[in-house]
Amino acid sequence: MRRDGAANRERILLAAEHVFGTGGAAASTEEIARQAQVGIATVFRHFPTKQDLIEATAVRYLEKLENETRRLADEADPGQAFASLVRVLVSTGPTKLTLLSLLPADGHGPTEPVDAAAQSFLAAIRLVLERAQAAGAARPDATVEDVSMLVRALAHVATPGEGEAVDRAVGIVLDGLGVHR
């Protein structure tokens, strides 16, 4: 892919993340094109269907979260890294939940690229959790599934303007997970 084509694709995905993340299923490809500063034909040249765009956006978002998670895994203090991860996951959760809710729910589940990105992301979370557990900075019986459920619950109810309440709730969850922060 040519450099300008790759740049257009990245701008489209970045705009799609924002537009789908805030507008959900009602988000329009026209608005994505407008925010990406490309024509609608350019959007459809890269992503022939809206569903292709949604899936590519979900994969990109999961990969971005995985990269941040792996970066945190390299921090010197495993407890602090895990606490930071939970905060990142709660703050990015609403967008992630919205993107994933746009994927087919017809019994076929996510596509292979989305599933692979999700599994890789969960493996990165497991790495950060296991480092915190090995350091005695997190409950030894906590699982990735536990963390995922707690983060989803907080992300699902968090609304803009409730920063202090959300921070307090995250602190309570971290205390429950035995995280030394």
C-alpha positions in Angstrom: 0.0 0.0 0.0 1.3 3.4 -0.9 2.3 5.8 1.9 -0.7 8.1 1.3 -3.0 5.2 1.2 -1.7 3.9 4.5 -2.0 7.4 6.0 -5.6 7.6 4.7 -6.4 4.2 6.2 -5.0 5.2 9.6 -7.0 8.5 9.6 -10.2 6.6 8.6 -9.7 4.1 11.5 -8.9 6.9 14.0 -12.0 8.8 12.9 -14.1 5.6 13.0 -12.9 4.8 16.5 -14.2 8.2 17.6 -17.4 8.2 15.6 -18.4 4.6 16.3 -17.3 5.0 20.0 -19.6 7.9 20.5 -22.4 7.2 18.0 -22.7 3.4 18.1 -24.7 1.8 15.4 -26.1 5.1 14.3 -22.7 6.4 13.3 -22.4 7.2 9.6 -19.6 6.5 7.3 -20.1 10.0 5.9 -19.2 11.5 9.3 -16.2 9.2 9.5 -15.0 10.4 6.0 -15.6 14.0 7.1 -13.5 13.6 10.3 -10.8 11.7 8.4 -10.8 14.4 5.8 -11.2 12.0 2.9 -14.0 11.3 0.5 -16.6 8.6 1.1 -15.2 6.7 -1.9 -11.8 6.6 -0.1 -13.5 5.0 2.9 -15.2 2.4 0.8 -12.1 1.7 -1.2 -10.3 0.7 2.1 -13.4 -0.9 3.7 -16.0 -2.1 1.2 -18.7 -2.4 3.8 -19.6 -0.6 7.0 -19.1 -4.0 8.8 -15.6 -4.3 7.4 -14.8 -0.8 8.8 -16.3 -1.7 12.2 -14.3 -4.9 12.4 -11.0 -3.2 11.4 -11.7 -0.5 13.9 -12.3 -3.0 16.7 -9.1 -4.9 15.8 -7.1 -1.7 15.7 -8.5 -0.6 19.1 -7.8 -4.0 20.7 -4.3 -3.9 19.3 -3.8 -0.4 20.7 -5.0 -1.5 24.2 -2.8 -4.6 24.0 0.3 -2.4 23.2 -0.5 -0.2 26.2 -1.0 -3.3 28.4 2.3 -4.8 27.3 4.1 -1.5 27.9 2.7 -1.6 31.5 3.9 -5.2 31.9 7.4 -3.9 31.5 7.1 -1.4 34.4 9.3 -2.0 37.5 6.5 -2.1 40.0 4.0 -4.9 39.1 1.4 -3.6 41.6 1.4 -0.1 40.2 1.4 -1.5 36.7 -1.7 -3.5 37.4 -3.4 -0.6 39.1 -2.6 1.6 36.1 -3.9 -1.1 33.7 -7.2 -1.3 35.5 -7.6 2.5 35.3 -6.7 2.4 31.6 -9.2 -0.4 30.9 -12.0 1.5 32.8 -11.3 4.7 31.0 -11.2 3.1 27.5 -13.9 0.6 28.3 -16.9 2.5 27.0 -15.4 2.9 23.5 -14.3 -0.8 23.5 -17.7 -2.0 24.6 -19.5 0.1 22.0 -17.2 -1.1 19.2 -17.6 -4.8 20.2 -21.4 -4.3 20.5 -21.4 -3.4 16.8 -20.0 -6.8 15.8 -22.4 -9.4 14.5 -24.5 -11.0 17.2 -26.2 -13.5 14.9 -24.5 -16.5 16.5 -21.5 -16.4 14.3 -19.5 -14.3 16.8 -16.5 -12.1 15.9 -14.4 -12.7 12.9 -11.1 -14.4 13.2 -9.1 -11.2 13.2 -11.3 -9.7 15.9 -11.1 -12.9 18.0 -7.3 -13.1 17.5 -6.9 -9.5 18.6 -9.2 -10.1 21.7 -7.3 -13.2 22.7 -3.9 -11.5 22.4 -5.2 -8.6 24.4 -6.4 -11.0 27.2 -3.0 -12.7 27.2 -1.4 -9.3 27.8 -3.8 -8.6 30.7 -3.0 -12.0 32.1 0.8 -11.2 32.0 0.3 -8.0 34.0 -2.0 -9.7 36.5 0.4 -12.7 37.0 3.3 -10.3 37.5 1.3 -8.5 40.2 0.3 -11.8 41.8 3.9 -13.1 41.8 5.0 -9.9 43.5 2.3 -10.3 46.2 0.6 -7.1 44.9 -2.7 -8.7 43.8 -4.9 -11.5 45.1 -3.6 -14.9 44.0 -7.1 -16.1 43.2 -8.0 -13.3 40.9 -8.4 -14.3 37.2 -8.4 -12.4 34.0 -12.1 -13.1 33.8 -12.7 -11.5 37.2 -10.7 -8.4 36.1 -12.5 -8.3 32.8 -16.0 -8.5 34.5 -15.1 -5.8 37.0 -13.7 -3.5 34.4 -16.7 -4.0 32.1 -19.1 -3.3 34.9 -17.3 0.0 35.8 -16.9 1.0 32.2 -20.6 0.3 31.5 -21.8 2.6 34.2 -19.2 5.3 33.9 -20.4 8.5 32.4 -18.6 11.8 31.6 -18.5 14.1 34.6 -18.4 11.4 37.2 -14.6 11.3 37.3 -14.3 11.5 41.1 -16.9 8.8 41.6 -15.4 6.5 39.0 -11.9 7.0 40.5 -13.3 6.1 43.9 -15.0 3.0 42.5 -11.8 1.9 40.7 -10.0 2.3 44.1 -12.6 0.1 45.8 -12.2 -2.5 43.0 -8.4 -2.4 43.3 -8.6 -2.8 47.1 -10.9 -5.8 46.5 -8.3 -7.3 44.1 -5.7 -6.8 46.8 -3.7 -4.4 44.7 -1.0 -2.5 46.6 -1.0 0.9 44.9 
